[in-house]
């Protein structure tokens, strides 16, 4: 599975802790993330992560493009809804996930549900869907 990871500045530490906790599951998949988030996670876990630009320099748009091309199977996007930021790509990312049926978690509670489902094989329908194309 192709997993994209994004975390707003106030959520980077939480995302890193999440990835430490679920490193064993995440290590079985291909990961990509915006630059600073990827740096924190890879330094803390040793996970191999494809690094895109930082979020404010277009990294989220790079991930959005991959979602639009059906190259992402799961998005973990820890966003901070209490910190308004004109540069956040929330609407575009979430809309693209809805259009392309990409499971997305915007907080740790949903991320844990998805990561456990990923471990159980509940998301294998994505692979079946791709094989049929």
PyMOL commands that set and color helices and strands:
alter all, ss='L'
color gray80, all
select helices_A, chain A and resi 9-21+23-26+35-45+55-57+59-68+90-99+108-120+125-131
alter helices_A, ss='H'
color red, helices_A
select strands_A, chain A and resi 2-7+30-33+49-51+74-78+103-105
alter strands_A, ss='S'
color yellow, strands_A
deselect
rebuild
show_as cartoon
